């Protein structure tokens, strides 16, 4: 979708992405009642780098949508709203250290590296739980989340999913990876 090296979109990609985001916004008003698309679009038009990041979220299957507004910072919060963890971000271990520690069967990438390259933040446990209040996500998959330093120092990492009517937080070795586990991102515009 985008020029990864320059982190820019062509005019055609720009227009296509704006149209996709607008259509998703209008289809899912329950995620952002009372918000006005024209104000959001104006913010996007002034932030080419953020629009590129949203393009990367879209390209990897995240289906980003507006989920909140931070009045103090005057920022709209976009989050991956795909029903399951984004397909283009699965089968990855937690971070570079975990990736390099694997001797065999290394995944292609890590969550932390991918998020940084895309210009997005990994969800915290609190943000993941807030997202689940909007609608149910990850009924068949799971998503890595930010992990406290003391857990990571011991080789672990956290992930979440939704089962049996509840959000669950689990742990796993940071070097593990599964076809059904990816990560959701957050972007402030």
C-alpha positions in Angstrom: 0.0 0.0 0.0 2.7 2.5 0.9 6.3 3.3 0.3 7.9 1.8 3.4 11.3 3.4 3.0 9.9 6.9 2.6 6.8 6.3 4.8 4.6 8.2 2.4 1.4 7.3 0.4 0.8 8.1 -3.2 -2.2 10.5 -3.9 -4.2 7.4 -5.0 -3.3 5.4 -1.9 -4.1 8.5 0.3 -7.6 8.9 -1.2 -8.3 5.1 -1.1 -7.3 4.9 2.6 -9.3 8.0 3.6 -12.3 6.5 1.8 -11.8 3.1 3.5 -11.5 4.8 7.0 -14.5 6.9 6.4 -16.7 4.0 5.3 -15.5 2.0 8.4 -16.2 5.0 10.6 -19.8 5.3 9.2 -20.5 1.6 9.4 -19.3 1.3 13.1 -20.8 4.4 14.8 -21.1 2.4 18.1 -17.3 2.7 18.4 -17.3 6.5 18.4 -20.8 7.9 19.0 -20.9 11.7 18.8 -17.6 12.0 16.8 -17.6 13.9 13.5 -15.7 12.4 10.6 -14.8 15.8 9.0 -12.8 16.8 12.1 -11.0 13.4 12.1 -10.3 13.7 8.4 -8.9 17.2 8.9 -6.5 15.9 11.5 -5.4 13.0 9.2 -4.8 15.5 6.3 -2.4 17.4 8.5 -0.5 14.3 9.6 1.0 12.4 6.6 3.1 10.2 8.8 0.1 9.1 10.9 -1.8 8.4 7.7 1.0 6.2 6.5 0.9 4.3 9.8 -2.8 3.8 9.4 -2.1 2.5 5.9 0.3 0.0 7.4 -2.4 -1.0 9.9 -4.8 -1.5 7.1 -2.3 -3.3 4.8 -1.6 -5.9 7.6 -5.3 -6.6 8.2 -5.9 -4.5 11.3 -9.0 -2.6 10.0 -8.2 0.5 12.1 -11.0 2.6 13.4 -11.5 5.6 15.8 -12.2 4.3 19.3 -11.6 7.3 21.5 -10.8 11.0 21.7 -8.3 12.5 24.2 -9.6 16.0 24.8 -6.5 17.1 26.8 -4.2 16.3 23.9 -6.8 16.9 21.1 -6.0 13.5 19.7 -8.2 10.9 18.1 -7.3 7.3 19.0 -7.3 4.7 16.3 -7.1 1.0 17.1 -7.1 -2.3 15.1 -10.7 -3.4 15.1 -10.4 -6.6 12.9 -12.6 -9.3 14.5 -9.5 -11.5 15.0 -5.9 -10.4 15.5 -4.6 -9.0 12.2 -3.5 -11.7 9.8 -0.5 -9.8 8.5 0.9 -9.6 12.1 0.7 -13.2 13.3 3.4 -15.9 13.9 5.8 -13.4 15.6 7.5 -13.6 18.9 7.5 -10.7 21.4 10.7 -8.7 20.9 14.1 -8.6 19.3 15.8 -10.3 22.3 13.3 -13.2 22.1 13.8 -13.5 18.3 17.6 -13.6 18.7 17.4 -16.2 21.5 15.7 -18.8 19.3 18.2 -21.2 17.9 15.8 -23.1 15.6 12.6 -22.2 13.7 12.9 -18.5 14.2 9.8 -16.4 13.2 10.3 -13.7 10.6 9.8 -10.8 13.0 8.9 -9.7 16.5 5.9 -7.7 17.7 7.9 -4.9 19.2 10.0 -4.4 16.0 6.9 -4.6 13.7 5.0 -2.0 15.8 8.0 0.4 15.8 8.4 0.0 12.1 4.7 0.8 11.6 4.8 3.8 13.9 2.1 2.4 16.2 2.0 1.4 19.9 1.3 -2.1 21.3 -1.9 -2.1 23.4 -1.6 -2.2 27.2 -3.8 -4.6 29.2 -6.1 -1.7 30.1 -6.4 -0.6 26.5 -7.2 -4.1 25.4 -9.9 -4.4 28.0 -11.4 -1.0 26.9 -11.4 -2.2 23.3 -13.3 -5.3 24.3 -16.0 -3.1 25.8 -16.8 -1.7 22.3 -17.4 -5.2 20.8 -15.9 -8.7 21.1 -12.5 -9.3 19.5 -10.2 -12.3 19.4 -12.7 -15.1 19.9 -10.5 -17.5 18.0 -7.1 -15.8 18.1 -5.0 -13.9 20.7 -3.0 -10.7 20.8 0.3 -9.9 22.4 0.1 -6.8 24.7 2.6 -4.6 26.5 4.5 -6.6 29.1 5.8 -5.3 32.5 9.6 -5.2 32.6 9.8 -7.6 35.6 7.9 -10.3 33.6 9.9 -9.7 30.5 13.2 -9.9 32.4 12.2 -13.4 33.4 11.7 -14.4 29.8 7.9 -14.0 29.7 5.4 -11.9 27.8 1.7 -11.3 28.0 -1.2 -11.8 25.6 -5.0 -11.6 25.7 -8.0 -13.0 24.1 -11.8 -13.3 24.7 -13.3 -16.6 25.8 -16.4 -17.7 27.7 -17.7 -14.1 27.9 -14.5 -12.7 29.5 -11.2 -11.1 28.6 -8.3 -13.3 29.7 -4.7 -12.3 30.2 -2.1 -15.0 29.9 1.7 -15.4 29.8 4.0 -17.3 27.5 7.7 -17.4 26.8 8.5 -14.2 24.9 10.2 -16.4 22.2 7.1 -18.4 21.5 5.0 -17.7 18.4 1.8 -19.2 17.0 -0.2 -18.9 13.8 -3.2 -17.7 15.8 -1.4 -15.0 17.8 -0.5 -11.6 16.6 -0.9 -8.1 18.0 -3.2 -5.1 17.8 -1.9 -1.6 17.6 -2.9 1.9 18.7 -2.3 5.2 17.0 -3.0 8.7 18.2 -3.7 11.4 15.6 
